[in-house]
Amino acid sequence: MIDRRVFLKTSAGAAAAGCLFAQGGAPDWGGPVRDNHFHMRPTPEANAAHLDGCGVSHAVLLTRGANAAAQVKANQEKYPGRYIWFASADITKPDAEAILTQAVKEGACGLGEIKFHVEAAGPELRRMYALAADLNVPIMVHFQEVPHTPTEGVFSTGFKNFEAILKAYPKTKFLGHADAFWANVSADYANDAAYPAGPIKRGGVTDKLLGDYANLYGDLSANSGNNALSRDPEFTADFLKRHQNKLIFGSDCACADGRGAGISQAGNPAASRLAGKCVARETLTVLKSHSTPAMFRKMAWENGSRLLGVKS
C-alpha cells in the first residue's frame, strides 16, 4: 500500500506537471533525451531555446560547411556536454570526401543530413557510403520520391531497391530518414504521396529492411516519422516493439521555442498537420504512449548513444 503522504505528494506533482505542460512549459520525459536530428541554429542561445522548450536534454547538431567545427565548438563551450555533431558537404563536388574526412577528424561523429538530387544507388552516394564505412561513422540519408513544392525536386531516389545497397555496403551504418523511408513502412506505398494516411499494410520495405539488416537504423524525425507513427496505432505498437533496438528519436523541427512558435516544418505545405506544433514534443508523446519505459529510453537515448559511440 502506498503511504498517504507519498500519494498526495505524487498526485500534487503530477497535477502541477500537467498544468505546466498545458501552459506550454517543458515536459519531463522521465530521463535524458537526445534529439538526433537537430539542424543547428544561428546562435547557441537559439539552439538551447528549442531544446529547453520541449524538454530535450541533448542534441546532435546537423551542420554543413567548412566552418562547422568552429560553430559547434561555440555551442559546446557555452553548454558543456550537451552537443555532438554530424557533418555534411555537397556530395556532387569532388572535394566532398576531403571535407567530410576533415570534419570527422575534428570531432564529427556522423555524416548527414545527406540530401541531394541524386539516386540512392548512384555514384555520388556510393562514394559517401564507402567513406562512412572507412571512417566508421553512420550516414544519415534523406529519401524522398515526391516533391513538397513544384520546384523542390526529389532526393536519394529508389529506396524500394535499397536492399541491394545494404548488401553491397555491409560495414556502413545507415540512418534512414524522410518521406520515402517512412512511407514505405506500408507495403502498398506507390511513391504517390509524401505523407500517406490510413491503415498500414504489413510487409512494407522499411519494416522488412529494419528487421533483416543489422546496419540499417530508422531516424524517427520530421513529419514523415511522426506520420508513420500516428496513422495506424495498432501497427505502431507492434512496430516499435519489434524494432525497439533500431529506432532513434530525432525531431527535424523548425519551431523557434520547442512549443511550436515561428515556422513549423519549414514551409512544407504537405506537413500542415503539424503546423503550430513542436515536432519533438509530438513525436516523443507518440513514442511514450506506444512503448514501455524501457523501450522509450532505448529510442530516446540508448540506441543513438550506441550507434554514435557515445557513452550513456
N, C-alpha and C positions, 0 to 999 in steps of 0.2 A: 504494500500500500504506500502511495506517495504521501510524504509528510505535507500537512496542510499549508505550512508556511512556504515550503518549496513550490507547491502547486500554485499558490497565489502569486508568488514572485515570478514564476514561469509564465503564468497567464497574463500578468501585467506587462511583462516584457514582450510577449507575443503581440498583445494589443497595441503597444507602443510602436513596435516594428511595423505592424500593419498600417497604422496611421502615417508613419514616416514614409512608407512606400507609396501610399495613396497621395501624399503631398509632393511626391517626386523625389524623396530622399533616396540615398543609395541603399539598395537591398543588401542583405547579408546572405551570401551563398553557402555559408557553412564551412568555409575553408578557402585556401588560396585558389585563384582562377587566373590562368594565363590566356590572354587574347592572342592567338597565334596568327591572326590576320589583321594587323593594325597598321594602316598607312600613316606614316609619320607626318605630323602636322608641322606648320612653320616654326613653332616655338615649343620649348619644353613645357611651358605652362598650358598650352593648348592640348598637348598630349595628355597631361595629368588631369585636366578638366574632364575629359571624356571618361577616362578610366575611373576617376573618383566618383563621377556622377552615376555610373552603372555598377559600382561596387566591384570592379575588377582590379586585382592587386598587381598583376604583371602583364607585360606585353612583348610580342615580337614586332619590332619596328620594320616595316617593309620600306625599302629605300631604293633609290636609283640615282646614279651619277657618281662621278669621281670624288666628290666632296662628302659622300655619305658617312664615311668613318668619323670625320670631324663633327658632323651634326649629331651622330649617335653619341659620341663622347660627351657632348654638351648635355644631353639628356641623362646619360649615365652618371655624370658628375653631380648634377642637380638632384637626381633621385637614385641614389646608390642601390644596386641590386634589383632594380625594377625592370630593366630593359635588356633584351638581347636583340639581334637583328639579322635580317636577310638582305641580300644584295641583288640588284637586277641591272641589266645593261641591254642595249639594243642588239639582240642576237642576230640581226641581219647584217651587222657590221663585222669585219674581220678581227677587230680588237676586243670583241666581247669576252673571249676566253681569258685574255690577259687581265682585263678589268675585274672580272669575277674572281679570278685566282688571287689577285692582289687583295680584294675585299675579304676573302676568307683568311688570308694571312693577317689581315688587320683585325680579325675578330668575328666576321660574319659567320653564322652557323648554318646558313642555308642559302639557296638560290631562289629568288622569287620576289614578287609575283612575276612569272614569265608569261606575258600577254602580248602576242604579236599576230599579225595577219599571215600565218603560215599553217601548214598542215602538221598535225601531231606526229606524223611519221616522216616529215620532210627533213632535209639535210640540216636546216638551221637548228631545229630542236634536237635532232640526233646528236649534234655536237655538244649540246648542253647536257643531255642525258649521260653521255660519256664523261663529260667534265665533272658532273656531280658525283659520279662513281669514283673518279680519280681523286677528288678532293674529300670524299667520304662525308658528304653533306646531302641533305634531302633537297629536292627541287619541287617547287610549287608551280603547277601549270594551270592556266585559265583555259577551260574548254567551253567553247560557245559556238553553236551552229546557227542561231537565229539572231539577227541584229536587233538591238533595242530601239534604234533610230534609223532613219533612211540612209544616213551617211556613215554609220558606225562600222559596218562590216562584221566579219566573224573571226574567231581566234582558235588556233590549235584544233583544226577541224579533223573529223574522222575518229571520234572517240569510240564508236561502236567496234572499231577494229583495233583497239588499243592493246588487246591481249598479245598481239604479235610483238609490240614494243616491250611489254613486261617480260616476255620470254627472251627477247634479244638483249635486254639490259638487266640481268638478274641482280647485279650488285648496286643498281641505282635505287635509291629510296624515293618513291614518287608520292607527292601530296596532291591529290586531285581536288579541283576547285571549279566552281561556277556552273553555269546553266546546264550544259550538256552532261557534265559529270553527274549532277543530281537529278536531272530529269530522267536519266537512264536507270534509276532505281526501278522504274516500271518497264516491264517487258514490251509494252505497246507504244513506247515513245517513238515518234516518227520524224524527229527534227522539225517539227511544225509549230512549236510554241516555246517561248523562253521559259515560262513557268507553268507547266500543265497543272490542271486541277483535277479533283476527283480521286476515286479509289485507285490504289496502285496494284497493277497486275504483277504477281510474283514471277521471279525469274529474270529480272532486269539485268542488263550488262554490268552496271556498277555493283549491284548486290553480288553477282557471281564473281567478279574480279576481286572484290574485297575478301571474299571467302577463299578464293583459290590461290592468291598470290601474296606471299609474305611481304613483298616490297612495295605494296600499294596501301596508302592511308587516305582517309577522307577528311578534308577540311570543311567543317560544318558552317562556314561563314556565308554572309550575304543573304539576300532574298532567296537565292537558289537553294542554299542549305536549309533555311528556315521553311521554305515552301515544301521541300521534300519531307520534312519532319512534321508538318502541320496538316497535310492534305488527307492523311489516312491514319488516324490514331492507332488502330489495331495493328497495322503494318509497322508503324513507328516503334511501338513497344517491343515487338519481336526483332526488328532490325537492330535496334540499339543493344538488345541482349546478345544477339549473335555476333555483332561486330564491336563490342564494347572495348576491345583492345586495339582497334584500328581507327577509331574516330577521334578527332581532335577539334576542340572548340576554337572558333575564331569569329569575329564579327563582320569585318569589312564594312564598318558603319561610318557614315559621313556626318552624323549629327554632331553638334558642337559641344554638348554638355553631358552626354550619357543619359539624357532624358527625352531626346527627340527633337531638340531645337535646331533651327537652321536647315540646311539642305539635307534631306533624307534620301539615301540611295542615289546621290549624285545626279539628280535629274533624270532618272531612268523611269519613263512613263509606265512600263510594264510592271514595275515594282511598287505601284501606288498603294498596295495593301499594307505596306509598312511606312507610308508617309506620316511624318509627325511622331514616329516611334523610334526608340533606340533599338537597333538590331541585336546588340549584345544582350540587353535585357530580355527581349522577346525570345531569343534562341535559348538562353540559359533557363528561362522559365519553362519552355517546352521540354528541355532535357531533364529538368528537375521533376516534372510531372510524369515522365515516362520511364524513369530509371530509379534504381535503388541508390542510396547514398554512396555506396562503394563504386557503382557504375559511374555516377556523376563525377566523382573525384577523378576517376580514370580519364574521362573525356575532358574535364575542365583543367586537369593539371598533370596527371601522371603520364599519359600517353605522349603528350607533347614533350615533356621532360626527357622521356626515354628516347624518342626519335631524334631530338636535338642534342642529346648528350649532356643535358643539364642536370645537375644534382638536385633532387627534390628536397 
